Amino acid sequence: MESNMITEVSSGVCDPSAGQPHRAALILARGGSKGIPLKNIKNLAGVPLIAWVLRAALDSEAVDSVWVSTDHDEIERVARVWGAKVHRRSPKVSKDSSSSLETIQEFIRLRPEVDIVCHIQATSPCLHPHHIREALQMITEQGCDYVFSVVRRHQFRWEEVDKKEGKNPRSLNIDVAHRPRRQDWPGELYENGSFYFSTRKALENGLKQLGKIAYYEMLPEYSVDIDVDIDWPVAEQRVLRFGYFGREEKAVVSLFLCKLSGCLTNGQIFTSVSGEDHVAINARDVAGIQMLQRENIEVILMSSVNEPLSRGLLEKVAQLAGCGLWFGELLNGFEVEWLIKKKKLRWDEVAFMGSESEDREILSQVGLNGVPCDSPVANLIAAKYTCQRPAGNGAVHEFAEYILMLKKKSLLPVHQEHIDRANF
């Protein structure tokens, strides 16, 4: 079970400001990332990297506003889609040499209402809302000026020496003759770069005149920092296990609705010399549908009565996929709500995969939504999951795996995923 592990590292008292201070979460996301181009909006486990921390900040209910500071149009678009406000930073603080402090100081100069800045790093996708709430309380309730996140590591450090001098390196934190076992040594604290919370006054003074400082210790499984491409696959596996998936994480899906054209198929229609229409479906997508059905999740393919394909062909596709087929006049929220009520379900028990702009209404109401990577709607909404695979080529199977992964997480006891350090 995770503890707060909070300790003060300097003395001094700073009374919290009178009244309720305005607390702003701020994520810095410059467009000129050198390690991974535009890494802040690159998809990580089906979600833009920056969206993981935006979701945690918005769901924390501890901040009054959530901002993204950027100089890039596409980052601004993604930030707004995911519910953040955008501070368009000036060229002066958008250089390679610009510091985070300079950028934050510009932000608070333009936002006089902000009293506390919760600077959150976009490259820490395993941040959870409770981390933000608990660390922020150290400022609002305990009177700290500055709070930063740390992680405990059990690493033995050595002095760096010039090998040409032939000098022996010196151990910095162990007695070589009495090397401790891991479980007998508490380890050391290192910044994990997840967040830095500060009062306005501390930032205006350039963090030079700090009164009360404290650290907030996060467990190692939550301490993920992405700097270079090699970190990406490791971070993806970590975030699937320890990331915060939003309020839908505990939702149990009972019904999966999937658009036939544009999701199960790629929208292409093939016509034979005899004039018959044909479509192609991927065997992996059919396997994905069967995976859901084995877990007692009903699957229904959706199609419009205005679909250019014949009803007979659509029914044949549904038969091959082994699931039901539902025709709608407009395929809008009203019609889907009728279907959900007929099955005595709630919106949050439904997963939906759509692809077109007209699917936005349904996508925004269901408990869980997904879109193929090549769908027109992918750039218009904050999809809970954006597939790496395109429509008609494994996207349905990929989203089915995601649905089942969330189902598995929802059934685990609280803290089941945590590492047992007592027996590690």
URQUI-V445865 format. One record per residue. N is the residue number from 0. BURIAL is b if it has 16 or more other ideal C-beta (glycine too) atoms within 10 Angstrom, else e. Layout:
BEGIN
n->(N	N)
burial->(BURIAL	BURIAL)
END
This chain:
BEGIN
n->(0	1	2	3	4	5	6	7	8	9	10	11	12	13	14	15	16	17	18	19	20	21	22	23	24	25	26	27	28	29	30	31	32	33	34	35	36	37	38	39	40	41	42	43	44	45	46	47	48	49	50	51	52	53	54	55	56	57	58	59	60	61	62	63	64	65	66	67	68	69	70	71	72	73	74	75	76	77	78	79	80	81	82	83	84	85	86	87	88	89	90	91	92	93	94	95	96	97	98	99	100	101	102	103	104	105	106	107	108	109	110	111	112	113	114	115	116	117	118	119	120	121	122	123	124	125	126	127	128	129	130	131	132	133	134	135	136	137	138	139	140	141	142	143	144	145	146	147	148	149	150	151	152	153	154	155	156	157	158	159	160	161	162	163	164	165	166	167	168	169	170	171	172	173	174	175	176	177	178	179	180	181	182	183	184	185	186	187	188	189	190	191	192	193	194	195	196	197	198	199	200	201	202	203	204	205	206	207	208	209	210	211	212	213	214	215	216	217	218	219	220	221	222	223	224	225	226	227	228	229	230	231	232	233	234	235	236	237	238	239	240	241	242	243	244	245	246	247	248	249	250	251	252	253	254	255	256	257	258	259	260	261	262	263	264	265	266	267	268	269	270	271	272	273	274	275	276	277	278	279	280	281	282	283	284	285	286	287	288	289	290	291	292	293	294	295	296	297	298	299	300	301	302	303	304	305	306	307	308	309	310	311	312	313	314	315	316	317	318	319	320	321	322	323	324	325	326	327	328	329	330	331	332	333	334	335	336	337	338	339	340	341	342	343	344	345	346	347	348	349	350	351	352	353	354	355	356	357	358	359	360	361	362	363	364	365	366	367	368	369	370	371	372	373	374	375	376	377	378	379	380	381	382	383	384	385	386	387	388	389	390	391	392	393	394	395	396	397	398	399	400	401	402	403	404	405	406	407	408	409	410	411	412	413	414	415	416	417	418	419	420	421	422	423)
burial->(e	e	e	e	e	b	e	e	e	e	e	e	e	b	e	b	b	e	e	e	b	b	b	b	b	b	b	b	b	b	b	e	b	e	e	b	e	b	b	b	b	e	b	b	b	b	b	b	b	b	b	b	b	b	b	b	b	b	e	b	e	b	b	e	b	b	b	b	b	b	b	b	e	e	b	b	e	b	b	e	b	b	e	b	e	b	b	e	b	e	e	e	b	b	e	e	e	b	e	e	e	e	b	b	b	b	b	b	e	e	b	e	e	b	b	b	b	b	b	b	b	b	b	b	b	b	b	b	b	e	b	b	e	b	b	b	b	b	b	b	e	e	b	b	b	b	b	b	b	b	b	b	e	e	e	e	e	e	e	e	e	e	e	e	e	e	e	e	e	e	e	e	e	e	e	e	e	e	e	e	e	e	e	e	e	e	e	e	e	e	e	b	b	b	b	b	b	b	b	b	e	b	b	e	e	e	b	e	e	b	b	b	b	b	b	b	b	b	b	e	e	b	b	b	b	b	e	e	e	e	b	e	e	e	b	b	e	b	b	b	e	b	b	b	b	b	e	b	e	e	b	e	b	b	b	b	b	b	b	b	b	b	b	b	b	b	b	e	e	e	e	e	e	e	e	e	e	e	b	e	b	b	e	e	b	b	e	b	b	e	b	b	e	e	e	e	b	b	b	b	b	b	b	b	e	e	e	e	b	e	e	e	e	b	e	e	b	b	e	e	b	e	b	e	b	e	b	b	e	e	b	e	b	e	b	b	e	e	b	b	e	e	e	e	b	e	e	b	b	b	b	b	b	b	b	b	e	e	b	e	e	b	b	e	b	b	b	b	b	b	b	b	b	b	b	e	b	b	e	b	b	b	b	b	b	b	b	e	b	e	b	b	b	b	b	b	b	b	b	b	e	b	b	b	e	b	e	e	b	e	e	e	e	e	e	e	e	e	e	e	e	e	e	e)
END
